[in-house]
Amino acid sequence: MEWADVYGNYYGTPKTPIEKSLEEGQDILLEIDTQGALNVMEKMPDGVFVFLLPPSLEELERRLRSRGTDAEEAIIRRLESARNELAAAKKYGYIVVNNVVNDAVDIIDAILTAEHAKVSNNQKLVESLAE
């Protein structure tokens, strides 16, 4: 479905399992960077795309540093990437600020619920009832 070179490592999402799950009526959630998401948008323009933001870049930096898992160089690189990725936010259908994890989850759940209720996603049902 998509692949990307992220900091010298290749990451990707295989197409076949996604297509199979969609045929079975399942929702697919991909946690991917903007490079991968833009590739998926080209292949699946009807997809629902959610851009997850930290409350601020300062908070993102605090979170990265508090993990204690990344070297200074990696933190600087990730912060720069975050700044660059902000430009892609306008291409997404939704933006969710991840201030409190459970609140962000609730908002994403609400987005999925709303998307399931869209007329365009229920056209066959509407047509069958109209007959």
C-alpha positions in Angstrom: 0.0 0.0 0.0 2.8 2.4 0.9 6.4 2.5 2.0 8.8 5.2 3.1 12.4 5.7 4.1 12.3 7.2 7.6 15.6 8.2 9.1 17.4 5.6 6.9 15.0 2.8 7.8 12.3 1.5 5.5 8.8 1.1 6.8 5.7 0.0 4.9 2.2 -1.3 4.9 1.3 -4.4 2.7 -1.6 -3.9 0.4 -3.2 -7.3 0.3 -4.2 -7.6 4.0 -5.7 -4.1 3.9 -7.8 -4.9 0.8 -9.0 -8.2 2.3 -10.0 -6.5 5.6 -11.9 -3.7 3.7 -13.7 -6.3 1.6 -14.8 -7.9 4.9 -16.2 -4.5 6.0 -13.6 -3.9 8.6 -12.1 -0.5 9.5 -8.4 -0.1 9.0 -6.3 2.1 11.2 -2.8 2.9 10.1 -0.3 4.7 12.3 2.0 6.1 9.7 3.9 9.3 9.1 2.8 11.9 6.6 5.0 10.6 3.9 3.2 7.2 4.1 -0.2 8.8 4.5 0.2 11.0 1.4 1.0 7.8 -0.5 -2.1 6.1 0.8 -4.2 9.2 0.0 -3.2 8.9 -3.6 -4.3 5.2 -3.7 -7.4 5.5 -1.5 -8.8 9.0 -1.9 -12.0 7.9 -0.1 -10.1 7.0 3.0 -10.5 8.9 6.3 -7.3 10.6 7.3 -6.7 11.9 10.8 -3.7 14.1 11.6 -2.6 13.7 15.2 -1.0 16.7 16.8 0.7 17.4 20.1 -0.7 20.4 22.0 2.5 22.3 21.1 6.0 21.7 19.8 7.3 22.5 23.2 5.1 19.7 24.7 6.3 17.3 21.9 9.9 18.1 22.9 9.1 17.6 26.6 7.5 14.2 25.8 10.4 13.1 23.7 12.9 14.0 26.3 11.0 12.5 29.2 11.0 9.1 27.5 14.8 9.0 27.9 15.1 6.7 24.9 16.5 8.9 22.2 19.8 10.6 21.7 19.9 14.4 21.5 20.5 14.2 17.7 17.4 12.0 17.3 15.3 14.4 19.3 16.4 17.3 17.2 15.7 15.4 14.0 12.2 14.3 15.2 11.3 17.9 16.2 12.5 19.2 12.8 10.4 16.5 11.1 7.4 17.4 13.1 7.7 21.0 12.0 7.9 19.9 8.4 5.0 17.5 8.7 2.7 20.3 9.9 2.4 21.5 6.3 0.7 18.2 5.3 -2.1 18.7 8.0 -4.2 20.6 5.5 -4.5 17.5 3.3 -6.1 15.4 6.1 -9.9 15.3 6.8 -9.5 15.7 10.5 -7.0 17.1 13.1 -6.9 15.7 16.6 -4.8 17.3 19.3 -3.4 14.6 21.5 -3.4 16.5 24.8 -4.8 13.7 26.9 -4.6 10.2 25.3 -8.1 9.1 26.3 -9.6 12.3 25.0 -7.8 11.8 21.7 -9.1 8.2 21.5 -12.6 9.4 22.2 -12.4 12.0 19.4 -11.1 9.4 16.9 -13.9 7.0 17.9 -16.4 9.8 17.3 -14.9 10.4 13.8 -15.2 6.8 13.0 -18.8 6.8 14.2 -19.7 9.8 12.1 -18.0 8.4 9.0 -20.1 5.2 9.4 -23.2 7.3 9.5 -22.5 9.3 6.3 -25.0 8.9 3.6 -22.3 8.0 1.1 -21.3 5.1 3.3 -24.9 3.9 3.5 -26.0 4.4 -0.1 -27.0 0.8 -0.7 -29.2 0.8 2.5 -30.8 4.0 1.5 -31.5 2.7 -2.0 -32.9 -0.6 -0.8 -35.3 1.1 1.6 -36.5 3.5 -1.1 -37.6 0.7 -3.4 
